[in-house]
Amino acid sequence: MTSLGQSKRGYLGQKVYEEGLEKGVEKGVLQGERAFLTRQLTLKFGPLPSWAEARVAQASPTALQRAGERILQASTLEEVLD
């Protein structure tokens, strides 16, 4: 194989590695946001019912952000997660 072919393969391998790393970081951040919201909800409302845990576990980044803002003024768990 020519050095150009090896170089191209090395570049592609590096690109795949970087994309995988980026996805892993994003996944880790999302897990951290979910864990933080779960802790905040538990501190404010007590042990979470299974429906609330499931909703947090499936929440998108945008939904987690909204819930994080709502928790500041909400008086019920439903107000935060609906």
N, C-alpha and C positions, 0 to 999 in steps of 0.2 A: 504494500500500500504506500502511496506517496505521502510525503509530509503534509501536503495540502489536505489529503483525505483524513489523515490523523488529526490535523488541526481542526478540521470541520467537525469531526466526531468529538473531539475534546470540547469544542465550543458548545455543541448541542448537549453534551453531558453536563457541562457547567450550567447551561440554561435550565435544563430539567431540574438540576439540584437546587438552583436558586428559586425556581417556581415552587418546588416542594417545600423548601424552607419557609417561603413567604406564606404558603397555605397553612403550614404548621403553626406559624406565629399567629396568624389570624384566628385559627381554631383555639389556640391557647388564650388569646385575649377574650374571645367570646365566652369560653369556659370561666374565665376570671370574672367577667361581668355578670354572668349568671350566678356564680357563687356569692358575689358581693350583694346582688339584689336579694338573693335568698336570705342572707344574714340580716340585711336591713329589714326585710319583711318579717322575719322571725322575731327580731328585737321589738318591732312595733306592734305586731299582732299576735305573737305567740306561735306555737307550733303550727306549721302550714298543713292544710288539708291536702290530700293527694291531687285534687284537681289543680290547686295552685302550684304545687311542685311540677306537675306535668306542663302547665302553661309556661312557667319560667324555663323549663328544660327545652321547650320547643320554640321559644321566642326568638325572633329575628333581632339583629343589632338595633334596628330602629325601635322595635317594641320594647326592648330592654331600656333604651334611653328614655322613652316616654314614661315607662313605669318608674324609672329612677327619679324623674321630675315630679310625677304625680304623688309619690310616697310622701313628699314633704308636706302636702296639704290634705291628703286623704284621711278619712276617718274610718274607712272600711277597706278590707282586702279587695273587695270587688271593684271599688273605685280605682284602685291602682292597676289591676290586671284586666279590666274590661276595655 
